[in-house]
Amino acid sequence: MVLDIDFLKQIAFSVFDVVNPLLGTKEAAKKNKRGAGGDLSMEIDLIAEKIIIDSLKKADANLLLISEELGEKYLGDKDIAKKSQTILIVDPLDGSNNAVRGVPYCSVSIALAIGDSIRDIDKAVVLNLNTKDLYWAEKGRGAYFNDLPISVSDLEITEKCFFELNLPMKKIMKSLQELSPIIRRFYRIRILGSSALTLCQIAKGSMEAFINLRPSNRLVDVAAGMLILKEAGGKIFSVDGTEIDHELSINIKFPFIASNSKLETFLKEEFVKKKSQ
Ligand SMILES: [Mg+2]
């Protein structure tokens, strides 16, 4: 079985077929046990993850699966998986709260790495589970929205920039105050609820930046979106302006800043200033 981009797309569409009719229903909202990612799993999260596992098993895939609900698990032949360094990083449903409440902004996120760190991510798909729009990328080959190549916008901070701002609720007023020199420069703020999908909005040029300062932000949420954004010419970096690279593990969580290339310098400079205050 070749784990090519078409196979990853197929998995995402299988998730869509089952999950889309459940969005906003009572069945979706049934509470379950706490997932490995730390959030309370809901029925719809587990249904989405099961479809992914079943698809991988059916295809006799040999890999390490890192997924929000189950954590880390080898599928198929562990030795082959280890030798080939094949790792699939999955959020079966990003934006679960939106999904159960019927807010139309959630996605399935799948990233394939050959190697054990973020920089080894080679293929990525993010499927909007409401609209069935597909974002995808292969390293060095660009990013796509359905069949069309995409790239980030070229808006500068002086133009009408759309930002997503996601802050920890704890001390939110203090954070807003600290961020005010940056926030004042935004044209509009959107807080949408699926990090995977918002990274793709920037990749497509529909938004300009995403400041996500929640320390609980998980690798599984952003692994695919990061590659799609980078392949579309976007930037993603840590709050101290450095490159984000971590080992691939269910326990990895980090805040981040993502943007089109025009806003990179502005955001890095502002965050460095903020840190030195
Ligand atoms: Mg999830």
Residues whose N, C-alpha, C, O or C-beta is under 5 A from the ligand:
A	BS01	MG	E68 D91 P92 L93 D94
